[in-house]
Amino acid sequence: MPIRPISPDRLVELLADRIAALPGAGDRRLRVAVDGAPAARPGELADALVEPLRLRGLPTLRVPAAGFLRPASVRLEYGKHDADAYHDLWLDDGALLREVLDPLEPGGDGRVLPSLRDPVTDRATRAPYTELPAGGVLLLDGALLLGRWLPLELTVHLALSPAALQRRTPPEEQWTLPAFARYAAETVPTEAADLTVRLDDPRHPALVEQA
């Protein structure tokens, strides 16, 4: 697979170009996911894409997957630091499909719920529905998103080596590392994603495209 060193700014522009070139761009609603461990900061890359896409005539809607976690009673059923539960149970796939992804299917009404539950307070956010215009782009970000059969037009995975992941994960979150090791072994996100960005050094990313 070709690996291309690239500057952070150029990476954003290249991804925006790639999204704008997707089949149906400008006509149908597109769903793009930026997948990565919190240490890779996928939300920052998704945020950085908003303005370049707008300049390309593509209105965007940002939705963090963290707003669609299951209730704490489910997430923490096996304790606060269970890596398998973090991998398997935390994300509410059904709610994400129902409230975000399915309404953006061709023929859908485009009404998206930007968040369902506050992951800190474990209470409903009561966020109002937002309509993504036809030709708009959903930018979803979060961890462990691939391998779930989510309907997405483009997936970008932010990859960290095990050493970089451990180094950049705060001490209080180190318990999640086995979940990401399992994700790498079972889902193999570097192969499942349409594009992979190596981010061991965030100042010097490298783009990996599937052959």
Residue frames as qw, qx, qy, qz and C-alpha x, y, z in Angstrom:
[[0.000, 0.888, 0.460, 0.000, 0.00, 0.00, 0.00],
 [0.395, 0.538, -0.043, 0.744, 1.39, 3.43, -0.92],
 [0.458, -0.694, -0.359, 0.423, 2.36, 5.57, 2.08],
 [0.330, 0.664, 0.137, 0.657, 2.60, 9.31, 1.56],
 [0.354, -0.375, -0.379, 0.769, 4.12, 11.72, 4.14],
 [0.025, 0.682, 0.438, 0.585, 1.95, 14.81, 4.23],
 [0.054, 0.174, -0.377, 0.908, 1.61, 18.01, 6.23],
 [0.104, 0.414, 0.778, -0.461, -1.39, 18.36, 8.57],
 [0.318, 0.538, 0.068, -0.778, -2.83, 21.22, 6.49],
 [0.335, 0.311, -0.685, -0.567, -2.39, 19.37, 3.22],
 [0.017, -0.135, -0.986, 0.095, -4.00, 16.29, 4.78],
 [0.274, 0.507, 0.542, -0.612, -7.15, 18.26, 5.53],
 [0.381, 0.542, -0.252, -0.705, -7.29, 19.65, 2.00],
 [0.209, 0.207, -0.897, -0.329, -6.70, 16.23, 0.46],
 [0.088, 0.285, 0.919, -0.257, -9.46, 14.65, 2.53],
 [0.339, 0.567, 0.279, -0.697, -11.84, 17.47, 1.65],
 [0.349, 0.443, -0.556, -0.611, -11.04, 16.91, -2.03],
 [0.095, 0.024, -0.991, -0.091, -11.60, 13.18, -1.62],
 [0.220, 0.437, 0.735, -0.470, -14.99, 13.74, -0.01],
 [0.358, 0.597, -0.007, -0.718, -15.99, 16.26, -2.69],
 [0.316, 0.383, -0.720, -0.485, -15.11, 13.68, -5.35],
 [0.318, 0.069, 0.920, -0.217, -17.26, 10.90, -3.89],
 [0.075, -0.312, -0.775, -0.544, -20.07, 9.63, -6.14],
 [0.253, -0.726, -0.621, -0.151, -23.15, 11.76, -5.56],
 [0.370, -0.377, -0.269, 0.805, -21.29, 14.57, -3.81],
 [0.076, 0.121, -0.120, -0.982, -23.32, 17.76, -4.06],
 [0.515, -0.166, -0.523, -0.659, -26.51, 15.83, -4.80],
 [0.770, -0.396, -0.487, -0.113, -27.04, 13.17, -2.13],
 [0.464, -0.793, 0.304, -0.252, -26.15, 13.26, 1.55],
 [0.693, 0.358, -0.582, 0.230, -22.80, 11.65, 2.32],
 [0.747, -0.651, 0.071, -0.115, -21.72, 9.98, 5.57],
 [0.554, 0.557, -0.492, 0.376, -18.04, 10.18, 6.49],
 [0.784, -0.617, -0.071, 0.021, -16.46, 8.70, 9.62],
 [0.280, 0.684, -0.556, 0.380, -13.15, 9.64, 11.21],
 [0.910, -0.356, -0.203, -0.056, -12.24, 6.69, 13.40],
 [0.482, 0.466, -0.528, 0.522, -9.50, 6.68, 16.01],
 [0.566, -0.411, -0.569, 0.432, -8.63, 6.27, 19.65],
 [0.179, -0.959, -0.210, 0.069, -9.18, 9.40, 21.76],
 [0.547, -0.561, 0.253, 0.568, -5.38, 9.84, 21.82],
 [0.440, 0.190, 0.549, 0.686, -5.48, 10.31, 18.03],
 [0.108, 0.489, 0.220, -0.837, -8.04, 13.12, 18.42],
 [0.263, 0.346, 0.771, 0.465, -10.38, 12.17, 15.57],
 [0.046, 0.847, 0.497, -0.185, -12.73, 14.99, 16.51],
 [0.179, -0.711, 0.180, 0.656, -10.06, 17.58, 15.74],
 [0.206, -0.083, 0.721, 0.656, -9.61, 16.28, 12.21],
 [0.111, 0.605, 0.770, 0.170, -13.38, 16.13, 11.67],
 [0.068, -0.859, -0.263, 0.435, -13.69, 19.72, 12.91],
 [0.230, -0.519, 0.402, 0.719, -10.90, 20.83, 10.59],
 [0.244, 0.195, 0.800, 0.512, -12.80, 19.47, 7.59],
 [0.172, 0.720, 0.603, -0.299, -15.92, 21.58, 8.13],
 [0.110, 0.802, -0.060, -0.584, -14.72, 24.84, 6.58],
 [0.084, -0.340, 0.735, 0.581, -12.87, 23.28, 3.60],
 [0.192, 0.360, 0.898, 0.167, -16.00, 21.30, 2.74],
 [0.159, 0.795, 0.415, -0.412, -18.16, 24.42, 3.05],
 [0.020, 0.672, -0.350, -0.653, -15.81, 26.21, 0.64],
 [0.055, -0.090, 0.880, 0.462, -16.38, 23.32, -1.78],
 [0.499, -0.097, -0.297, -0.808, -20.13, 23.91, -1.60],
 [0.607, -0.197, -0.768, -0.055, -20.84, 21.02, 0.80],
 [0.462, -0.615, 0.211, -0.603, -22.70, 21.94, 4.00],
 [0.497, 0.141, -0.820, 0.246, -21.58, 19.76, 6.88],
 [0.682, -0.589, -0.005, -0.433, -22.95, 18.45, 10.14],
 [0.237, 0.430, -0.792, 0.363, -20.66, 17.28, 12.93],
 [0.837, -0.389, -0.085, -0.374, -21.77, 14.38, 15.12],
 [0.019, 0.513, -0.816, 0.265, -19.43, 12.90, 17.76],
 [0.664, -0.127, -0.717, -0.171, -20.14, 9.24, 18.42],
 [0.222, 0.010, -0.712, 0.666, -19.55, 9.97, 22.12],
 [0.414, -0.026, 0.174, -0.893, -23.06, 11.42, 22.17],
 [0.819, 0.024, -0.311, -0.481, -24.44, 7.96, 21.40],
 [0.174, 0.261, -0.902, 0.297, -23.07, 5.84, 24.21],
 [0.563, -0.416, -0.688, -0.191, -25.32, 3.39, 25.98],
 [0.494, -0.784, 0.025, -0.375, -26.54, 4.23, 29.50],
 [0.017, -0.621, 0.708, -0.335, -24.01, 3.82, 32.28],
 [0.770, -0.191, 0.479, -0.374, -26.04, 0.91, 33.66],
 [0.934, 0.351, 0.059, -0.002, -25.12, -1.00, 30.48],
 [0.464, 0.747, -0.398, 0.260, -21.64, 0.41, 29.86],
 [0.042, -0.582, 0.664, -0.467, -20.46, -0.19, 33.40],
 [0.901, -0.227, -0.109, -0.352, -22.27, -3.46, 34.09],
 [0.931, 0.004, -0.239, 0.277, -18.92, -5.24, 34.37],
 [0.583, -0.543, -0.077, 0.600, -17.14, -2.41, 36.17],
 [0.128, 0.936, -0.006, -0.326, -15.72, 0.96, 35.26],
 [0.011, -0.722, 0.613, 0.320, -12.53, -0.40, 33.73],
 [0.754, 0.105, 0.648, 0.036, -13.62, -3.40, 31.68],
 [0.022, -0.449, 0.538, 0.713, -11.87, -3.22, 28.30],
 [0.112, 0.213, 0.910, 0.338, -14.11, -5.83, 26.64],
 [0.105, 0.739, 0.609, -0.266, -17.22, -3.88, 27.64],
 [0.008, -0.705, 0.145, 0.695, -15.61, -0.74, 26.26],
 [0.058, -0.212, 0.768, 0.602, -15.03, -2.54, 22.96],
 [0.025, -0.284, -0.922, -0.261, -18.39, -4.32, 22.72],
 [0.139, -0.648, -0.738, 0.131, -21.02, -2.41, 24.67],
 [0.170, -0.466, -0.211, 0.842, -20.30, 1.26, 25.01],
 [0.146, 0.162, -0.368, -0.904, -21.42, 2.51, 21.58],
 [0.530, 0.400, 0.609, -0.434, -25.17, 2.38, 20.94],
 [0.181, -0.050, 0.723, 0.664, -25.04, 1.25, 17.31],
 [0.100, 0.576, 0.799, 0.139, -28.81, 1.04, 17.05],
 [0.036, -0.859, -0.300, 0.414, -29.38, 4.61, 18.17],
 [0.190, -0.521, 0.408, 0.725, -26.62, 5.87, 15.88],
 [0.161, 0.185, 0.820, 0.518, -28.25, 4.13, 12.94],
 [0.021, 0.696, 0.717, -0.015, -31.76, 5.19, 13.81],
 [0.113, -0.891, -0.247, 0.363, -31.08, 8.82, 14.68],
 [0.150, -0.732, 0.356, 0.561, -28.11, 9.72, 12.46],
 [0.200, -0.282, 0.779, 0.523, -27.20, 7.38, 9.61],
 [0.295, 0.403, 0.856, 0.135, -30.48, 5.95, 8.35],
 [0.226, 0.833, 0.350, -0.365, -32.19, 9.36, 7.86],
 [0.023, 0.727, -0.399, -0.558, -29.38, 10.24, 5.44],
 [0.494, 0.112, 0.812, 0.291, -30.07, 7.30, 3.14],
 [0.100, -0.049, -0.507, -0.855, -31.36, 8.23, -0.33],
 [0.416, -0.474, -0.622, -0.464, -35.01, 9.08, 0.18],
 [0.450, -0.440, -0.597, 0.498, -34.50, 9.83, 3.88],
 [0.061, -0.935, -0.324, -0.131, -35.74, 13.06, 5.41],
 [0.473, 0.519, -0.243, 0.669, -32.25, 14.20, 6.49],
 [0.448, -0.761, 0.100, -0.458, -33.36, 14.93, 10.07],
 [0.678, 0.168, -0.594, 0.398, -30.50, 14.01, 12.39],
 [0.607, -0.788, -0.081, -0.057, -30.25, 13.98, 16.17],
 [0.355, 0.748, -0.465, 0.313, -26.76, 15.40, 16.88],
 [0.130, 0.289, -0.828, 0.462, -26.54, 13.75, 20.31],
 [0.643, -0.390, -0.581, -0.312, -28.63, 11.45, 22.45],
 [0.744, -0.623, -0.219, 0.097, -26.93, 11.17, 25.83],
 [0.007, 0.878, -0.409, 0.247, -24.30, 13.19, 27.67],
 [0.806, 0.113, -0.549, 0.191, -21.49, 10.69, 28.41],
 [0.196, 0.301, -0.570, 0.740, -20.51, 12.58, 31.58],
 [0.429, -0.142, 0.381, -0.807, -23.89, 13.14, 33.22],
 [0.052, 0.121, 0.987, 0.092, -25.53, 10.05, 31.63],
 [0.324, 0.566, 0.512, -0.559, -28.62, 12.15, 30.96],
 [0.505, 0.615, 0.526, 0.299, -30.46, 12.82, 27.72],
 [0.322, -0.109, 0.101, 0.935, -29.05, 15.89, 26.00],
 [0.274, 0.741, 0.523, -0.320, -32.47, 16.89, 24.66],
 [0.166, -0.326, 0.432, 0.824, -30.71, 18.17, 21.55],
 [0.607, 0.545, 0.194, -0.545, -33.10, 19.30, 18.81],
 [0.765, 0.285, 0.504, 0.282, -33.16, 17.53, 15.48],
 [0.012, -0.674, 0.321, 0.665, -31.12, 19.16, 12.72],
 [0.807, 0.515, 0.283, -0.067, -31.82, 18.77, 9.02],
 [0.414, -0.388, 0.539, 0.623, -28.80, 18.15, 6.81],
 [0.527, 0.612, -0.073, -0.585, -29.57, 19.60, 3.38],
 [0.907, 0.345, 0.224, 0.095, -29.45, 17.45, 0.28],
 [0.604, 0.668, -0.198, 0.387, -25.85, 17.39, -0.89],
 [0.328, -0.814, 0.366, -0.309, -24.57, 17.83, 2.66],
 [0.622, 0.280, -0.691, 0.242, -21.94, 15.81, 4.48],
 [0.756, -0.635, -0.001, -0.162, -22.16, 14.16, 7.88],
 [0.391, 0.546, -0.638, 0.378, -18.82, 14.08, 9.70],
 [0.854, -0.482, -0.092, -0.172, -18.94, 11.41, 12.40],
 [0.320, 0.585, -0.658, 0.350, -15.98, 10.92, 14.71],
 [0.759, -0.489, 0.250, -0.350, -15.20, 8.44, 17.44],
 [0.129, -0.483, 0.866, -0.024, -13.39, 5.32, 18.56],
 [0.305, 0.017, 0.951, -0.053, -13.97, 1.72, 17.50],
 [0.538, 0.436, 0.107, -0.713, -16.39, 2.67, 14.71],
 [0.469, 0.400, -0.654, -0.438, -15.30, 0.22, 12.02],
 [0.197, 0.058, -0.978, 0.023, -16.43, -3.37, 11.68],
 [0.266, 0.275, 0.670, -0.636, -19.96, -2.52, 12.83],
 [0.231, 0.431, 0.776, 0.399, -21.59, -2.50, 9.39],
 [0.069, 0.711, 0.279, -0.641, -22.42, 1.18, 9.69],
 [0.570, 0.644, 0.418, 0.293, -23.54, 2.62, 6.32],
 [0.237, -0.794, 0.141, 0.541, -20.78, 5.09, 5.44],
 [0.675, 0.737, 0.023, 0.023, -19.58, 6.49, 2.13],
 [0.510, 0.609, -0.439, 0.420, -16.02, 7.10, 3.34],
 [0.776, -0.622, -0.074, 0.078, -14.07, 5.94, 6.39],
 [0.348, 0.715, -0.436, 0.421, -10.79, 7.40, 7.65],
 [0.846, -0.461, -0.223, 0.149, -8.83, 5.62, 10.37],
 [0.024, 0.865, -0.404, 0.298, -6.24, 7.45, 12.48],
 [0.936, -0.057, -0.315, 0.149, -3.62, 4.86, 13.36],
 [0.223, -0.817, 0.478, -0.234, -1.21, 4.93, 16.27],
 [0.579, 0.242, -0.761, 0.167, 1.44, 2.32, 16.97],
 [0.702, -0.519, -0.484, 0.056, 0.96, 0.51, 20.31],
 [0.545, -0.185, -0.279, 0.769, 3.84, 2.51, 21.78],
 [0.007, 0.241, 0.108, 0.965, 2.44, 5.85, 20.59],
 [0.527, -0.528, -0.472, -0.469, -1.04, 4.93, 21.78],
 [0.687, -0.463, -0.457, 0.323, 0.25, 4.07, 25.23],
 [0.418, -0.051, -0.139, 0.896, 2.40, 7.19, 25.40],
 [0.105, -0.218, -0.172, -0.955, -0.42, 9.54, 24.40],
 [0.550, -0.520, -0.572, -0.314, -3.21, 7.94, 26.43],
 [0.261, -0.652, 0.352, -0.619, -3.66, 9.58, 29.85],
 [0.059, 0.212, -0.915, 0.339, -2.95, 7.38, 32.90],
 [0.482, 0.128, 0.572, -0.651, -6.63, 7.31, 33.88],
 [0.772, 0.413, -0.040, -0.481, -7.53, 5.87, 30.45],
 [0.090, 0.504, -0.846, -0.147, -4.78, 3.27, 30.15],
 [0.526, 0.055, 0.802, -0.278, -7.30, 0.56, 31.00],
 [0.695, 0.576, 0.138, -0.409, -8.79, 1.03, 27.48],
 [0.097, 0.638, -0.676, -0.354, -5.56, -0.07, 25.75],
 [0.351, -0.027, 0.933, 0.069, -6.50, -3.79, 25.60],
 [0.539, 0.617, 0.480, -0.312, -9.69, -2.79, 23.77],
 [0.374, 0.813, -0.266, -0.358, -7.67, -1.06, 21.06],
 [0.142, -0.422, 0.875, 0.189, -5.29, -4.03, 20.85],
 [0.481, 0.275, 0.824, -0.116, -8.31, -6.27, 20.31],
 [0.473, 0.774, 0.169, -0.386, -9.73, -3.83, 17.73],
 [0.154, 0.715, -0.581, -0.357, -6.44, -3.90, 15.83],
 [0.214, -0.215, 0.948, 0.097, -6.36, -7.70, 15.85],
 [0.393, 0.382, 0.822, -0.155, -10.01, -8.48, 15.16],
 [0.404, 0.820, 0.297, -0.276, -11.27, -5.58, 13.02],
 [0.601, -0.027, 0.350, 0.719, -7.91, -4.59, 11.50],
 [0.189, 0.868, 0.297, -0.349, -9.03, -0.99, 10.96],
 [0.135, -0.608, 0.463, 0.631, -5.98, -0.18, 8.83],
 [0.115, 0.036, 0.863, 0.491, -7.45, -2.54, 6.22],
 [0.119, 0.617, 0.770, -0.110, -11.14, -1.91, 6.91],
 [0.048, 0.782, 0.143, -0.605, -10.89, 1.86, 6.39],
 [0.633, 0.738, 0.183, 0.147, -10.88, 3.50, 2.99],
 [0.359, 0.734, -0.306, 0.489, -8.01, 5.71, 4.12],
 [0.758, -0.515, -0.249, 0.314, -5.58, 5.34, 7.01],
 [0.157, 0.867, -0.236, 0.409, -3.54, 8.18, 8.47],
 [0.768, -0.157, -0.416, 0.462, -0.52, 7.24, 10.55],
 [0.152, -0.881, -0.007, -0.449, -0.26, 9.71, 13.41],
 [0.786, -0.282, -0.326, 0.444, 2.56, 8.53, 15.65],
 [0.296, -0.264, -0.077, 0.915, 3.90, 12.06, 15.29],
 [0.266, 0.769, 0.553, -0.181, 0.89, 14.37, 14.78],
 [0.018, 0.795, -0.198, -0.573, 3.18, 16.99, 13.24],
 [0.139, 0.447, -0.743, -0.479, 4.17, 14.56, 10.49],
 [0.786, 0.167, 0.469, -0.368, 1.20, 12.41, 9.43],
 [0.014, -0.268, 0.828, 0.493, 1.42, 9.85, 6.67],
 [0.722, 0.240, 0.078, -0.645, -1.47, 8.86, 4.44],
 [0.229, -0.136, 0.949, 0.166, -2.00, 5.20, 3.58],
 [0.647, 0.260, -0.106, -0.709, -4.43, 4.37, 0.78],
 [0.767, 0.035, 0.635, -0.090, -5.83, 0.93, 0.11],
 [0.126, -0.249, 0.728, 0.627, -4.60, -0.53, -3.16]]
